[in-house]
Amino acid sequence: MRRAGWVGALTVGTVLVGGVAVYAQSGDTTTTVERVIDGDTVDVRIDGETERVRLLNVDTPETKHPEKELECLGPEATAFLEEQLPVGQEIQLEFDEERTDQYERVLAGVYKEGELVNAEIARAGFGVAVSYEPNVRFYDEVSSAQHEAESKGLGLFDESEDCTVTAMMSAVEEQVSAVPEELADEVSGIEEQVLVILAAAEAVSAAQASLAVFAEFPDVGISRGFTDRSEELKKTLRADAEKLENLESDAEERIDAIQEEERLEEERLEEERREEAERQAEAERKAEREAEREAEREAERQRQITPPAPQPAPTTQAPAPKPVQTASPAPAPEPEPAPERTQAPAPPPPAPSKSSGGGAGTPNLGPDQAPPGYLHREAPTSYTGPRCFLPGGNWWKPC
């Protein structure tokens, strides 16, 4: 499994050549490959002895270093060199000023069929040009091959490889470009945007840390590979960091402002609800007071009304029969006038009885005890014709 230790792979510290320097002998050495150790180291046979050869002026990701983790594309670099230098492959070694390093490895340029394998590793994108003074003989050729890999986006410069510097920078720019230019109108939306901002800020911070490592080792590995772009990348990352910091600050202020607006709006609504409840309660109290006053007024009206005296039920009297009028007979012949005589006066009506009744035949009869066909003299009537009274003068009927 590939591990994303690309920083370590490409920021190897300057190798101090220890021990006694051995200067190159004249001429080249032809030998055969015994095995590949990693992307820039092989074992070969020289004068019947196994010698470990470190390819000069190229550096590949580590796979065997005792103090380093497996680095980005380290296994791929090893596999590439195994393809280039299979076991038994005849190669030519060419040397520079110092022939061995502090680990007693032979330092050489490795040629196969006239091609510099050191440069082929860089051309495939599995290594970068490095300079270990005074050994710089193969540096220019390796550096030129590296630029080819950069332009083609191969190996360590392939942004589709997640562990590479190019992929890292591409991911950073992608995350930064995903950050919204304008904040949402609601707190929930802004909080989601803040998560995007923080993720982008974290990526920018990691990239800045990586560039700081590059600056610490300006003469080796990835620092040389990105020399032309390092300042541009730093400037871009600084601008991104400032933008994200401002956006985060704006988001916090916007959230505070929205929450304050919501709080004030809730207070306003609560005050409206309280006032409405008070208005309704006052209206109910007013209606109750009005109902009580109306009840009092009604009770007073009822007290002021005198109940009428009970009236006796009127007795239904059959109306007296009207006299039948008959046709007047033809006038008889006028008789001879009789001698004139004086008419005796009518006798006076008898004196009223001392009883409370209506006279003879009506002893002690009250107004509601009428004899059949008679009306009491005090009873109301619309009759205006002649009246015939019973003795006592209390009861009468139409004559």
BELURDA-V790675 format. One record per backbone hydrogen bond with DSSP energy under -0.5 kcal/mol. CO is the residue of the C=O (numbers start at 0). NH is the residue of the N-H. If there is no record, write none. Layout:
BEGIN
CO_NH / CO_NH
END
This chain:
BEGIN
2_4 / 4_8 / 5_9 / 6_10 / 7_10 / 9_221 / 9_222 / 13_15 / 14_16 / 15_17 / 18_20 / 20_22 / 21_98 / 28_92 / 30_90 / 31_44 / 32_87 / 34_42 / 37_40 / 39_54 / 40_36 / 40_37 / 41_52 / 42_33 / 42_34 / 43_45 / 43_50 / 44_31 / 45_48 / 48_45 / 48_50 / 50_43 / 50_52 / 51_105 / 52_41 / 52_54 / 53_107 / 54_57 / 56_129 / 58_127 / 61_70 / 64_67 / 70_73 / 72_76 / 73_77 / 74_78 / 75_79 / 76_80 / 77_81 / 78_82 / 79_83 / 80_84 / 85_88 / 88_32 / 90_30 / 91_110 / 92_28 / 93_108 / 95_23 / 96_23 / 98_106 / 100_103 / 104_100 / 105_53 / 105_107 / 107_55 / 108_93 / 108_110 / 109_116 / 109_117 / 110_91 / 111_114 / 114_111 / 114_116 / 115_119 / 116_120 / 117_121 / 118_122 / 119_123 / 120_125 / 121_124 / 124_155 / 125_60 / 127_58 / 130_132 / 131_134 / 133_135 / 134_131 / 135_138 / 135_139 / 137_141 / 138_142 / 139_143 / 140_144 / 141_145 / 142_146 / 143_147 / 144_148 / 145_149 / 146_150 / 147_151 / 148_152 / 148_153 / 149_152 / 153_156 / 154_157 / 155_164 / 155_165 / 156_158 / 157_160 / 159_161 / 160_163 / 163_167 / 164_168 / 165_169 / 166_170 / 167_171 / 168_172 / 169_173 / 170_174 / 171_175 / 172_176 / 173_177 / 175_178 / 185_189 / 186_190 / 187_191 / 188_192 / 189_193 / 190_194 / 191_195 / 192_196 / 193_197 / 194_198 / 195_199 / 196_200 / 197_201 / 198_202 / 199_203 / 200_204 / 201_205 / 202_206 / 203_207 / 204_208 / 205_209 / 206_210 / 207_211 / 208_212 / 209_213 / 210_214 / 211_215 / 212_216 / 213_216 / 214_217 / 216_219 / 218_130 / 219_222 / 219_223 / 220_223 / 220_224 / 221_225 / 223_226 / 225_228 / 225_229 / 226_230 / 228_232 / 229_233 / 230_234 / 231_235 / 232_236 / 233_237 / 234_238 / 235_239 / 236_240 / 237_241 / 238_242 / 239_243 / 240_244 / 241_245 / 242_246 / 243_247 / 244_248 / 245_249 / 246_250 / 247_251 / 248_252 / 249_253 / 250_254 / 251_255 / 252_256 / 253_257 / 254_258 / 255_259 / 256_260 / 257_261 / 258_262 / 259_263 / 260_264 / 261_265 / 262_266 / 263_267 / 264_268 / 265_269 / 266_270 / 267_271 / 268_272 / 269_273 / 270_274 / 271_275 / 272_276 / 273_277 / 274_278 / 275_279 / 276_280 / 277_281 / 278_282 / 279_283 / 280_284 / 281_285 / 282_286 / 283_287 / 284_288 / 285_289 / 286_290 / 287_291 / 288_292 / 289_293 / 290_294 / 291_295 / 292_296 / 293_297 / 294_298 / 295_299 / 296_300 / 297_301 / 298_302 / 299_303 / 300_304 / 303_305 / 313_315 / 314_316 / 322_324 / 323_325 / 358_361 / 361_357 / 361_364 / 365_368 / 370_373 / 374_395 / 375_378 / 385_398 / 386_388 / 387_396 / 389_392 / 393_376 / 394_389 / 395_374 / 396_387
END
